[in-house]
Amino acid sequence: MKRLLYLAFILLLPHLLPAQALMSSVQTVEGIRVWRDMLHENQYYYLPTGLELMRAADGRPSFQMLQMRYTGTALVGDQGDREFFNVVQIGVERLPLEAAKLAALRAALGRRASLDPLPISNLEAYLVMPLADDAGRHQRIGRPTGMEGDGQDKKNTWTKRHFTVRMGPNEAGLLWDGVEDGQLSFSIGYAYYADVVNDVVGSFNVSGDSASVASLEEALAESFATDSTASPHVVLAGTIPIDLDPDAWPDMCRRIDLNDGAPPAWAFLEVRCYDFANALRPDLAMKSVEIEATGVTGNKVSLKPIRFMAARAAAHTRQVRFPYAIDLRKPYRYRVTEYNEDGTRNAGTWTTAKDWTSLLDLTTRPDELPYTEHRIEVEADTAAYRADSIDQLQIDLLYVRDGQPQREKISWDLTKVSSLPLQMRRFFVDRETSVRYILSTKGKNGAYNLGPLPVGTDNYLHLRPRPKNASQE
């Protein structure tokens, strides 16, 4: 019965895995880029259409530029300080692929083909404006930003997204010059990221005597092996040219004083979490944040939890828009919940934000990290060990993780010429603990162990045979 259950699980496993498009399989069919799935031969993914500026039924563009002055008080807690805060909010939409094109694509792939949109794991956007110089160069305005919209759906059928760009005074001035001239012209640059399996196999040619060729080919084979792990890749990059008439929509670009009240369009936050993108918390599977604010009528406005996940490490920045008007004179509050890899859940306490102008950074602070990351390089003088009649060389790195002793092994088979002298290991260690190592050798003169010895603060070990007159432990 156990074997039957195990077999059933193995047969079911490919259907439980997420979409994994193969990079090498990309082709253009009926004018549409298509990828094949790594596990399912007849499963294909097509590239969704690009973006365009969203417009209302009356033609009004989904664009809002706000140049705002605030004097502190309840908003930032610094009464009397005067600063300017500039944002641009833009709505974009992605039109579905035309039914006729989709039908032609299905027919070209064959009756057995299953076709779905390529899952987009992340989107980035930025503003681009031409500089007023003789070279006619272009300049990005603000920093690249993620997009937030009508939710993350498993079938990737979303149609609308919004993004907000914060600008400095000089950048806002470039846009405002266009407003005063009666013609606002710029571009939106954007990129689609998809988790694609990089299975592209490299090639190499080795010349020389047969022994050298054999050893080099064995050493290079691992470097050119395929990688079955999906990682984010840019699958589409495009621009949206924007030409707006500020006179046609006079409230599209406004200069306001926040002390007189802020429009609902500015009620947004930028939330970041680099725990997964920078691999700071290998113990975490997900981190979520709940946010509550006060509406203009005094009611509480709560947002759905915003999630950052290890499975989508590249999605480290989220734009959060409130669906209702918010009283920006009152601060918002938030609560962070961590979900560990072992299934445990740790909910934090509610925290009141300092102000509305700062981004909300959920990245674990260095002093709060439970682990210290170690990248240890070990280089062995393989030629010297062979000359010393050593056939097997091994390093055991010893450390403590979650209070339990761990061991990371690095070994060299010196009977093979292809043994690479330099190897690296990366792992996480409990804070305030050290890494030690044991060196083991085996050869014609017997087997010896040396250690445990401390690893230096530079995380580098250079191994060479001990002098003949030195004692072995």
Secondary structure per residue as TSV (DSSP state, phi and psi in degrees):
chain	resnum	aa	ss	phi	psi
A	1	M	-	360.0	-41.1
A	2	K	H	-62.6	-38.9
A	3	R	H	-65.6	-39.0
A	4	L	H	-65.4	-42.4
A	5	L	H	-65.1	-39.3
A	6	Y	H	-64.7	-42.4
A	7	L	H	-63.8	-40.9
A	8	A	H	-63.4	-38.4
A	9	F	H	-65.9	-41.5
A	10	I	H	-63.5	-40.2
A	11	L	H	-68.6	-31.4
A	12	L	H	-83.2	-23.1
A	13	L	H	-54.7	-46.0
A	14	P	H	-58.0	-30.3
A	15	H	H	-77.8	-17.1
A	16	L	H	-90.4	-18.0
A	17	L	S	-75.6	149.4
A	18	P	-	-69.6	167.6
A	19	A	-	-59.2	134.0
A	20	Q	-	-133.3	93.3
A	21	A	E	-79.2	142.1
A	22	L	E	-90.8	128.5
A	23	M	G	-62.4	-41.1
A	24	S	G	-70.0	-15.7
A	25	S	G	-88.8	-1.6
A	26	V	-	-62.2	135.4
A	27	Q	E	-149.7	161.2
A	28	T	E	-105.3	117.5
A	29	V	E	-123.2	124.1
A	30	E	T	53.9	35.6
A	31	G	T	78.6	10.1
A	32	I	E	-123.0	133.8
A	33	R	E	-75.1	134.4
A	34	V	E	-135.4	139.5
A	35	W	E	-118.0	151.4
A	36	R	E	-102.4	147.7
A	37	D	B	-73.4	148.5
A	38	M	S	-68.5	-35.7
A	39	L	S	-100.1	-29.3
A	40	H	-	-112.5	112.7
A	41	E	T	-61.2	-34.3
A	42	N	T	-98.6	8.1
A	43	Q	E	-94.2	125.4
A	44	Y	E	-124.8	154.7
A	45	Y	E	-128.9	130.4
A	46	Y	E	-105.9	151.3
A	47	L	-	-72.6	123.7
A	48	P	-	-63.7	163.8
A	49	T	-	-69.0	163.4
A	50	G	-	-76.4	-172.0
A	51	L	-	-104.5	155.4
A	52	E	E	-144.8	161.2
A	53	L	E	-64.4	131.3
A	54	M	-	-75.9	139.7
A	55	R	B	-133.3	149.9
A	56	A	-	-79.0	175.3
A	57	A	T	-60.7	-31.1
A	58	D	T	-86.5	7.1
A	59	G	-	91.5	-3.9
A	60	R	-	-64.5	126.0
A	61	P	B	-72.5	148.2
A	62	S	S	-83.7	76.6
A	63	F	E	-141.9	134.2
A	64	Q	E	-143.6	121.9
A	65	M	E	-114.8	126.7
A	66	L	E	-126.4	122.5
A	67	Q	E	-108.3	111.9
A	68	M	E	-120.7	141.0
A	69	R	E	-111.4	136.3
A	70	Y	E	-133.6	151.2
A	71	T	-	-114.4	24.7
A	72	G	-	84.9	-107.6
A	73	T	H	48.1	-130.9
A	74	A	H	-70.6	-21.2
A	75	L	H	-72.1	-46.4
A	76	V	H	-123.1	-8.2
A	77	G	S	83.5	9.5
A	78	D	-	-123.3	80.3
A	79	Q	T	-64.6	134.5
A	80	G	T	98.8	-23.4
A	81	D	-	-75.8	134.3
A	82	R	-	-117.0	124.8
A	83	E	E	-141.6	165.9
A	84	F	E	-114.9	142.1
A	85	F	E	-129.9	121.6
A	86	N	E	-122.5	130.2
A	87	V	E	-137.0	152.4
A	88	V	E	-125.8	129.7
A	89	Q	E	-115.8	131.0
A	90	I	E	-134.2	136.7
A	91	G	E	-106.0	133.2
A	92	V	E	-125.5	159.0
A	93	E	E	-136.8	154.5
A	94	R	-	-118.6	114.6
A	95	L	-	-76.4	143.7
A	96	P	-	-66.2	154.1
A	97	L	-	-64.5	135.7
A	98	E	-	-58.6	141.2
A	99	A	H	-59.0	-39.3
A	100	A	H	-64.5	-41.6
A	101	K	H	-67.2	-39.2
A	102	L	H	-64.8	-40.1
A	103	A	H	-65.0	-41.3
A	104	A	H	-65.0	-36.8
A	105	L	H	-66.1	-44.2
A	106	R	H	-60.2	-42.8
A	107	A	H	-64.2	-38.9
A	108	A	H	-68.5	-32.7
A	109	L	H	-80.5	-18.0
A	110	G	-	107.1	158.9
A	111	R	T	-65.1	-30.1
A	112	R	T	-82.2	-7.8
A	113	A	-	-73.2	137.6
A	114	S	E	-106.7	130.8
A	115	L	E	-125.7	128.8
A	116	D	E	-139.6	158.4
A	117	P	E	-64.3	145.5
A	118	L	-	-65.5	122.3
A	119	P	-	-63.6	124.4
A	120	I	-	-92.7	118.2
A	121	S	-	-84.8	-24.9
A	122	N	E	-160.9	151.8
A	123	L	E	-129.8	143.2
A	124	E	E	-129.7	148.9
A	125	A	E	-145.7	156.8
A	126	Y	E	-157.1	161.9
A	127	L	E	-97.9	144.1
A	128	V	E	-131.3	129.8
A	129	M	E	-130.7	145.5
A	130	P	E	-72.5	136.8
A	131	L	-	-78.7	150.8
A	132	A	S	-85.0	70.1
A	133	D	S	-138.0	172.6
A	134	D	T	-67.1	-28.7
A	135	A	T	-75.3	-17.6
A	136	G	-	65.6	29.5
A	137	R	-	-70.7	165.6
A	138	H	E	-114.6	155.3
A	139	Q	E	-138.0	136.6
A	140	R	E	-72.7	143.2
A	141	I	E	-113.0	126.4
A	142	G	E	73.5	-179.2
A	143	R	E	-99.4	156.5
A	144	P	E	-55.9	142.7
A	145	T	E	-134.8	151.7
A	146	G	E	-79.4	173.9
A	147	M	-	-116.8	145.0
A	148	E	E	-126.4	139.6
A	149	G	E	-154.9	-131.5
A	150	D	S	-91.8	33.5
A	151	G	-	99.4	161.2
A	152	Q	-	-99.0	112.3
A	153	D	-	-107.4	145.1
A	154	K	T	-62.6	-31.2
A	155	K	T	-90.2	3.9
A	156	N	-	58.9	44.8
A	157	T	-	-104.8	16.6
A	158	W	-	-63.4	154.3
A	159	T	-	-124.7	-22.2
A	160	K	E	-129.0	143.5
A	161	R	E	-143.8	152.6
A	162	H	E	-126.7	148.1
A	163	F	E	-144.0	153.5
A	164	T	E	-125.8	133.7
A	165	V	E	-119.1	126.3
A	166	R	E	-88.8	142.2
A	167	M	E	-130.3	152.3
A	168	G	-	-81.2	172.5
A	169	P	H	-57.7	-42.4
A	170	N	H	-67.4	-40.5
A	171	E	H	-65.8	-42.7
A	172	A	H	-63.7	-33.0
A	173	G	H	-64.1	-35.4
A	174	L	H	-60.8	-44.4
A	175	L	H	-69.6	-40.7
A	176	W	H	-67.9	-27.4
A	177	D	H	-60.6	-39.2
A	178	G	H	-66.8	-34.8
A	179	V	H	-63.6	-45.1
A	180	E	H	-69.3	-27.1
A	181	D	H	-82.2	-6.2
A	182	G	T	82.3	10.0
A	183	Q	-	-148.0	111.8
A	184	L	E	-101.4	105.8
A	185	S	E	-122.6	127.8
A	186	F	E	-163.7	-172.7
A	187	S	E	-133.7	154.2
A	188	I	E	-109.5	118.5
A	189	G	E	-95.2	140.2
A	190	Y	E	-146.2	161.7
A	191	A	E	-144.3	137.2
A	192	Y	E	-95.7	132.9
A	193	Y	E	-112.0	136.2
A	194	A	E	-132.4	146.3
A	195	D	E	-79.5	107.5
A	196	V	E	-122.0	140.4
A	197	V	E	-81.8	118.3
A	198	N	-	-82.6	86.9
A	199	D	-	-101.1	16.0
A	200	V	-	-71.5	118.8
A	201	V	-	-92.7	124.3
A	202	G	-	-75.6	170.1
A	203	S	-	-131.8	157.1
A	204	F	-	-153.3	153.7
A	205	N	-	-121.7	130.9
A	206	V	-	-120.2	128.7
A	207	S	-	-120.4	154.4
A	208	G	S	138.5	-164.1
A	209	D	-	-71.5	160.5
A	210	S	H	-61.4	-37.6
A	211	A	H	-66.7	-43.1
A	212	S	H	-66.9	-40.6
A	213	V	H	-61.4	-44.7
A	214	A	H	-63.0	-43.2
A	215	S	H	-70.3	-39.7
A	216	L	H	-68.5	-39.8
A	217	E	H	-62.5	-37.9
A	218	E	H	-66.9	-38.5
A	219	A	H	-70.7	-37.8
A	220	L	H	-79.4	-22.3
A	221	A	H	-58.9	-39.8
A	222	E	H	-67.9	-35.0
A	223	S	H	-67.6	-27.7
A	224	F	T	-103.5	13.1
A	225	A	-	-71.8	157.6
A	226	T	-	-76.0	158.1
A	227	D	-	-119.0	118.3
A	228	S	-	-89.6	5.8
A	229	T	S	-90.7	126.6
A	230	A	E	-74.9	137.3
A	231	S	E	-139.2	155.1
A	232	P	E	-69.6	134.7
A	233	H	E	-136.2	146.7
A	234	V	E	-72.8	121.2
A	235	V	E	-108.5	-14.8
A	236	L	E	-156.5	130.8
A	237	A	E	-130.3	131.2
A	238	G	E	-149.4	174.9
A	239	T	E	-132.3	150.5
A	240	I	E	-118.5	108.7
A	241	P	E	-70.7	133.2
A	242	I	E	-120.7	124.5
A	243	D	E	-130.8	108.5
A	244	L	E	-116.6	146.9
A	245	D	-	-103.8	100.5
A	246	P	T	-61.9	-27.8
A	247	D	T	-70.2	-29.1
A	248	A	T	-71.6	-30.3
A	249	W	S	-131.0	79.4
A	250	P	G	-61.9	-25.2
A	251	D	G	-89.1	7.4
A	252	M	G	-73.5	-30.5
A	253	C	E	-127.3	120.6
A	254	R	E	-136.3	147.6
A	255	R	E	-111.8	123.7
A	256	I	E	-136.0	164.8
A	257	D	E	-108.8	119.6
A	258	L	G	-62.9	-24.5
A	259	N	G	-69.7	-19.2
A	260	D	G	-89.2	-1.3
A	261	G	-	118.4	143.8
A	262	A	-	-113.5	140.0
A	263	P	-	-70.7	154.4
A	264	P	G	-59.6	-26.1
A	265	A	G	-62.4	-23.3
A	266	W	G	-86.2	-6.0
A	267	A	-	-74.2	81.2
A	268	F	E	-142.9	162.6
A	269	L	E	-136.9	151.0
A	270	E	E	-108.7	121.4
A	271	V	E	-113.2	132.0
A	272	R	E	-127.8	148.9
A	273	C	-	-152.5	113.8
A	274	Y	-	-102.8	12.9
A	275	D	T	-59.1	-37.7
A	276	F	T	-91.8	-40.3
A	277	A	T	-62.4	-35.8
A	278	N	T	-101.1	8.6
A	279	A	T	53.2	44.9
A	280	L	-	-83.4	-26.6
A	281	R	-	-128.5	79.9
A	282	P	T	-65.3	-13.3
A	283	D	T	-80.9	-13.5
A	284	L	E	-95.4	143.1
A	285	A	E	-103.0	-32.6
A	286	M	E	-158.7	150.5
A	287	K	E	-133.2	129.1
A	288	S	E	-125.7	157.9
A	289	V	E	-135.7	134.1
A	290	E	E	-101.6	140.4
A	291	I	E	-129.8	133.5
A	292	E	E	-127.3	137.7
A	293	A	E	-133.7	173.9
A	294	T	E	-105.6	125.1
A	295	G	B	-74.8	168.3
A	296	V	T	-65.5	-20.1
A	297	T	T	-92.3	2.7
A	298	G	S	93.6	-6.5
A	299	N	-	-79.3	158.1
A	300	K	E	-83.5	133.1
A	301	V	E	-112.6	117.4
A	302	S	E	-111.7	139.2
A	303	L	-	-100.1	154.3
A	304	K	-	-62.9	148.0
A	305	P	-	-55.1	135.9
A	306	I	E	-96.7	126.7
A	307	R	E	-115.7	138.2
A	308	F	E	-118.8	133.3
A	309	M	E	-130.2	149.4
A	310	A	G	-63.6	-31.2
A	311	A	G	-69.6	-17.4
A	312	R	G	-132.3	62.8
A	313	A	T	-63.6	-28.2
A	314	A	T	-70.8	-22.9
A	315	A	-	-83.6	80.2
A	316	H	-	-101.0	-7.3
A	317	T	E	-132.6	134.1
A	318	R	E	-130.0	139.6
A	319	Q	E	-95.5	128.0
A	320	V	E	-114.4	121.5
A	321	R	E	-115.1	138.2
A	322	F	-	-89.9	136.2
A	323	P	S	-77.0	-13.3
A	324	Y	S	-128.4	164.6
A	325	A	-	-64.5	134.6
A	326	I	B	-115.1	141.1
A	327	D	-	-84.0	99.4
A	328	L	T	-74.9	-4.2
A	329	R	T	-77.1	-13.5
A	330	K	S	-112.3	134.1
A	331	P	-	-71.3	158.9
A	332	Y	-	-93.8	167.5
A	333	R	E	-130.8	159.2
A	334	Y	E	-147.0	158.8
A	335	R	E	-138.5	130.5
A	336	V	E	-102.3	135.0
A	337	T	E	-123.6	131.8
A	338	E	E	-108.2	137.7
A	339	Y	E	-117.6	115.3
A	340	N	E	-81.9	163.0
A	341	E	T	-62.4	-28.0
A	342	D	T	-82.9	2.5
A	343	G	S	97.2	-6.4
A	344	T	-	-77.7	155.5
A	345	R	E	-127.0	130.9
A	346	N	E	-124.6	108.1
A	347	A	E	-93.9	131.2
A	348	G	-	-84.5	-174.8
A	349	T	-	-93.8	160.0
A	350	W	-	-71.2	132.7
A	351	T	E	-121.5	134.5
A	352	T	E	-88.4	126.2
A	353	A	-	-69.5	152.1
A	354	K	S	-70.6	-40.8
A	355	D	-	-161.2	178.0
A	356	W	S	-95.3	-9.3
A	357	T	S	-90.2	-18.4
A	358	S	S	-88.7	147.6
A	359	L	-	-73.3	156.0
A	360	L	E	-97.2	107.0
A	361	D	E	-102.7	114.3
A	362	L	-	-94.9	1.8
A	363	T	-	-59.6	133.5
A	364	T	-	-61.3	128.7
A	365	R	-	-68.1	149.4
A	366	P	G	-54.2	-37.8
A	367	D	G	-75.1	-8.3
A	368	E	G	-104.2	-6.3
A	369	L	-	-65.9	131.1
A	370	P	S	-75.3	-14.7
A	371	Y	E	-126.9	160.5
A	372	T	E	-112.1	129.1
A	373	E	E	-81.0	137.7
A	374	H	E	-126.2	129.2
A	375	R	E	-117.9	101.2
A	376	I	E	-104.0	125.5
A	377	E	E	-102.5	131.7
A	378	V	E	-123.7	118.7
A	379	E	E	-114.9	127.4
A	380	A	E	-111.9	137.0
A	381	D	-	-81.8	80.1
A	382	T	H	-62.2	-36.7
A	383	A	H	-63.9	-41.5
A	384	A	H	-67.0	-37.8
A	385	Y	H	-67.0	-38.7
A	386	R	H	-64.2	-40.9
A	387	A	H	-63.8	-23.7
A	388	D	T	-92.8	14.6
A	389	S	T	64.4	33.6
A	390	I	E	-96.8	127.9
A	391	D	E	-99.6	-35.2
A	392	Q	E	-127.4	132.4
A	393	L	E	-130.2	134.0
A	394	Q	E	-144.3	141.4
A	395	I	E	-118.7	129.7
A	396	D	E	-110.7	111.4
A	397	L	E	-85.2	123.8
A	398	L	E	-109.1	130.2
A	399	Y	E	-155.2	174.1
A	400	V	E	-117.7	129.4
A	401	R	E	-132.7	125.1
A	402	D	T	54.5	35.3
A	403	G	T	77.8	1.9
A	404	Q	E	-112.4	138.7
A	405	P	E	-67.4	137.6
A	406	Q	E	-126.6	161.1
A	407	R	E	-140.3	128.6
A	408	E	E	-117.0	123.2
A	409	K	E	-104.1	138.3
A	410	I	E	-130.1	128.7
A	411	S	E	-136.3	156.3
A	412	W	E	-130.2	130.3
A	413	D	E	-97.4	98.2
A	414	L	T	-77.6	-3.2
A	415	T	T	-75.9	-12.0
A	416	K	S	-108.9	131.3
A	417	V	T	-65.9	-21.8
A	418	S	T	-82.1	1.6
A	419	S	-	-61.0	118.8
A	420	L	-	-73.7	128.6
A	421	P	S	-69.8	-30.5
A	422	L	E	-108.8	126.0
A	423	Q	E	-133.3	153.7
A	424	M	E	-131.2	145.5
A	425	R	E	-132.7	141.5
A	426	R	E	-125.4	128.1
A	427	F	E	-156.8	171.0
A	428	F	E	-116.1	138.8
A	429	V	E	-124.1	144.8
A	430	D	E	-55.2	139.4
A	431	R	T	-59.1	151.2
A	432	E	T	65.1	19.1
A	433	T	-	-120.5	159.7
A	434	S	-	-112.6	169.2
A	435	V	-	-112.4	132.3
A	436	R	E	-124.6	169.6
A	437	Y	E	-144.8	155.3
A	438	I	E	-120.5	129.4
A	439	L	E	-101.8	126.2
A	440	S	E	-122.9	136.2
A	441	T	E	-129.9	151.1
A	442	K	E	-144.2	130.0
A	443	G	E	-162.1	-159.2
A	444	K	T	-66.5	-23.8
A	445	N	T	-96.3	9.6
A	446	G	E	111.9	-172.0
A	447	A	E	-113.9	139.7
A	448	Y	E	-137.8	148.6
A	449	N	E	-123.5	142.6
A	450	L	E	-132.9	126.0
A	451	G	E	124.9	-171.2
A	452	P	E	-73.5	143.7
A	453	L	E	-123.9	152.5
A	454	P	E	-75.3	146.2
A	455	V	-	-87.7	134.2
A	456	G	-	-65.2	165.9
A	457	T	T	-67.6	-18.7
A	458	D	T	-82.7	-1.4
A	459	N	-	54.1	42.1
A	460	Y	E	-136.7	132.8
A	461	L	E	-123.4	131.1
A	462	H	E	-115.4	113.0
A	463	L	E	-98.0	133.9
A	464	R	-	-148.6	156.1
A	465	P	-	-60.7	146.1
A	466	R	-	-74.8	149.9
A	467	P	-	-57.4	153.2
A	468	K	T	-61.0	-30.6
A	469	N	T	-88.4	1.3
A	470	A	S	-87.3	143.0
A	471	S	-	-79.9	143.6
A	472	Q	-	-97.2	142.5
A	473	E	-	-99.0	360.0
